[in-house]
Amino acid sequence: MSAVGTSVVGPGGTSTPARPNLTATAPATATSTTGLSEIPPPTTPPGTPTTPTIIIPTSTAAAVATAPALAPGATATNTATGTPTGTTTTPATTTTTTTTTSTPSSGGGGGGAGANFVIGRVRANTLRRSCDLVPDVLRLNVGGTVFVTARRTLCLDENSMLARMFNSSLRASATDDSGAYFLDRDPVYFRVVLNFLRTGRLLLDSGVSLDGVLMEAEFFQIDSLVRAVDISSRPDLTRTDFIQMAPRSKFERLRLQNLDLSGLELEPSTSFMKSILSGASFTSCIATRPNFSKSQGDDLNFANAVFDQPKFTKCKFHNSNFSSLSCISGVFLTSDLRNCTFTNAQLHKGCLFQRAILHGCSFEGATLHQAKFQDADLTNANFTNASLLECHLTDSDLRGAIIDWENVINCKAYTRQALVSKVEFEKIPEAFRDTLGLVVLDPLPVDHPFLTQIDVEVKSTSICVYTQLVTTAPEMKKFCEVFQSIGVLDQVTWVITTDRPPQFESALVQYTRKQYFPKVFVSGNYVAGCERLFYGSAFDILKAVLTKAVARARNQAIPKPPKQLP
């Protein structure tokens, strides 16, 4: 049976309105002989004002929940008798509790005088908000990366999409198999969004684009993050500001992205340490001892610049242009210069690139006289027509590099213990193979059991030493004495590689990119240089190397706050 309407009875028998979308239920224990639920007699004294109530027959209680609401001025009909009640509806109150009482029927008929009704007070909101169903601690699967955070963190910006998803009636996203809410966004940029909501600061890791962060901020409608990105994208200085601040020489920890200094002659020892220089142009600049150490940025332009003793130590300049750079005694130690271009660059007097990441760099036609590339990552680098006079490529990784080996021999370059693949080694003329001293490394799959075993062993021990000799051998006594002198001998785990399968040593060479033995790991970190020191080096030098590695491992065990970029 479908309900036509409901009667609304107010104080003193006057009619009062019913609110749309009303629900009420009869008590579960009620019985009926007239088609209506029997309830206890009213407990309210006569004449006491009451709140507006709804009279709902039991036979139609379920239908009322879904029945259309009465329009103002509509006449309600008793569904048990089919008799119009003669009452009209007016705006209802917003009381949120439900009560029961009894009222005589306003019209005669089958119900008869004194017929009992279920009476429910009008409810303002019968639907539970979706935020009540969302836990306080949330797991988010963002593009395959799981984040765990508090719901209040996501709801800090009340006007954002995240707040509406997890703290309002807006439906939250779908969940994955583990029950985590799935967001089809980039986890790299979502991490920045989440950290901003946690700290109120814009924290950027290396390689994270502001444009990508802005896109996420606009997608999630976080206005405060949009403003923060806008402020961060503005350089602290313009070209005019820079010129007017002469002879100032320190511009450290600044946002100098897209700064155009092309054609300027900088003050001696001008420092840009720890600054953000993405897109900055130093084209045709002239500078003595400029310092770019620990700075970072992409797409910088140093084309045709003239630098005397520049410092690029630990800088991170990806995809930057050093074409035709004239550089004397430049220092690029441990720098990250992936995919940079040094085409026709003139690098004189032994520029230092030790331990630098130069993957995919182009040195085509460059002059690299006495340049030092020891232990550098030169994978996929291009040395076509480069002048390598007395260039040091010792211990470097040359796998995939384009290099003229005959030119290497003619220039008397040093390649001892440099890594090449088996395919590349076979392309080298046989007359040169023995003189180059290369290490042929046919890489194992990254999930090879030996590589996994090495990874577990070095990370589960304080100090792990892989050696081809037993610990009682005379050559090993020096290592034992060093460990004893710094008080860590009892923490050393010795692994004799000759007791392992032959391919295990090849896995160690691939894992460390070094051919030397023994191999020392401190807290999972490979101690580069120990192998060479092992062969006839001074006791004090070996002790200094290992002492520094142990001290660094102990400092890393202490949690440090995240670094904030300027």
Salt bridges, closest charged atoms under 4 A:
ASP132 OD2 - ARG128 NE 3.72
ASP136 OD1 - ARG151 NH2 3.17
GLU216 OE2 - ARG185 NH2 2.72
ASP230 OD2 - ARG234 NH2 2.42
ASP236 OD1 - ARG255 NH2 3.28
ASP260 OD1 - ARG239 NH1 3.85
ASP336 OD2 - HIS318 NE2 3.17
ASP336 OD1 - ARG338 NE 2.91
ASP375 OD1 - LYS514 NZ 2.29
ASP395 OD2 - ARG532 NH1 3.37
ASP397 OD2 - ARG399 NH2 2.71
ASP397 OD2 - ARG513 NH1 3.72
ASP455 OD1 - LYS459 NZ 3.20
GLU457 OE2 - ARG500 NH2 3.04
